Amino acid sequence: MKTNYYHPNPIGREFPAAKPQRNWKTHLQTLTQQVIDFFTPVEEPTISSVQDANGVVHWKGYNPATGETVHYDSIQDVLVWLESRNPR
């Protein structure tokens, strides 16, 4: 007796999952949130690192609530600055 087996994916490739369809309401909600985020002022301080020509990393902190900008040579100093602006 001969049995025929059917394999739905004879090559063995994985097929990508279908992306869920997004309707106009989802797009509108996403766009609305992006506009709100764009116009909402950032109140939290930001910290960035900059590497100079010699490869030394320097740190810059900015507090948008006060307009204060600080420059430090170590991340520990930045952490002290952060703690001093918001003591526990």
C-alpha positions in Angstrom: 0.0 0.0 0.0 1.4 3.3 -1.1 0.7 6.4 1.1 1.1 9.8 -0.2 2.2 12.5 2.3 1.5 16.1 1.7 3.9 18.6 3.1 2.7 22.2 2.9 6.2 23.6 2.7 8.2 21.2 0.6 11.3 23.4 0.3 11.6 23.9 4.1 11.7 27.7 4.0 10.1 29.8 6.7 7.4 32.1 5.5 7.3 35.6 7.1 4.3 36.2 9.4 1.7 38.4 7.9 1.8 41.9 9.4 -1.4 42.9 11.1 -3.4 45.4 9.1 -3.5 48.9 10.7 -6.6 50.8 10.2 -7.0 54.6 9.8 -7.9 55.0 13.5 -4.6 53.4 14.6 -2.7 55.6 12.2 -4.5 58.7 13.5 -3.7 57.8 17.1 0.0 57.3 16.3 0.2 60.6 14.4 -1.6 62.4 17.3 0.8 61.0 19.8 3.8 62.0 17.7 2.5 65.6 17.4 1.9 65.8 21.2 5.4 64.4 21.9 6.9 67.0 19.5 5.3 70.0 21.2 5.6 68.8 24.8 8.6 70.4 26.4 11.2 68.1 27.9 11.5 68.8 31.6 14.0 66.1 32.4 17.7 66.9 32.3 19.7 65.5 29.3 23.2 64.1 29.5 25.5 63.6 26.5 29.1 62.5 26.1 31.6 64.0 23.7 35.0 62.6 22.7 37.7 65.1 22.0 40.5 64.7 19.4 42.7 62.9 22.0 40.0 60.3 22.7 39.1 61.7 26.1 35.4 61.6 27.0 33.8 64.7 28.4 30.2 64.9 29.7 27.7 67.7 29.2 24.5 68.0 31.2 21.6 70.3 30.5 18.6 71.1 32.7 15.8 72.5 30.6 13.8 73.6 33.7 16.5 76.0 34.7 18.5 76.5 31.5 21.7 75.3 33.3 24.4 73.7 31.3 27.3 71.9 32.9 30.5 70.2 31.7 32.4 67.5 33.5 35.3 65.1 32.9 33.8 62.1 34.7 30.4 60.4 34.8 30.6 60.4 38.6 30.6 64.2 38.6 27.5 64.2 36.4 25.8 61.8 38.8 26.6 64.2 41.7 25.1 67.0 39.7 22.0 65.0 39.0 21.6 64.1 42.7 22.2 67.7 43.8 19.3 69.0 41.6 16.9 66.5 43.0 17.9 65.6 46.5 16.0 62.7 48.2 
